[in-house]
Amino acid sequence: MKCTILSEDADGVSFFTEGEIEMAEALFAPPAPPMPRSAPEPCTRIIHIAFPPGWTGPRHPSPRRQIAYCLSGRTRVEASNGTAITMMPGDILRMEDTEGAGHVTTSIGEVEARFVMVQLE
């Protein structure tokens, strides 16, 4: 399963790379048959976020390692190196930029952008 990774270099400059969530056929909810799934990854909490149309925030690092799942709407995420991605429903962003210059998030379009944030250990 594809995902985008937002990382930072030794100088604290954030950047995007393409990543992959490894999937393997395994049991998840027996007696249901095996299905492709990822390995479990410990998390500490889940937060639901809604970005109103036109919302933008100042540049900031991620508050902690987390994974953002876009449910609806669209956002533009700009890394501190100047590259940007547009997140749309179904997109996954693994955010590892917890100490450096960070990123800017802007809600684009006419509808609220809704996300689930899974904060990792």
BELHU-V85716 format. One record per backbone hydrogen bond with DSSP energy under -1.0 kcal/mol. CO is the residue of the C=O (numbers start at 1). NH is the residue of the N-H. Records with the same first field share a line. If there is no record, write none. Layout:
CO: NH ; NH
This chain:
1: 21
3: 19
4: 94
5: 17
6: 96
7: 15
9: 12
12: 101
13: 9
14: 81
15: 7
17: 5
19: 3
24: 37
26: 35
29: 32
35: 26
37: 24
42: 121
45: 119
47: 117
49: 115
51: 113
52: 55
55: 107
60: 103
65: 120
66: 95
67: 118
68: 93
69: 116
70: 90
72: 114
74: 108
75: 87
76: 106
77: 85
78: 104
79: 82
83: 79
85: 77
87: 75
88: 91
91: 70
92: 4
93: 68
94: 6
95: 66
96: 98
97: 62
103: 60
104: 78
105: 57
106: 76
113: 51
114: 71 ; 72
115: 49
116: 69
117: 47
118: 67
119: 44 ; 45
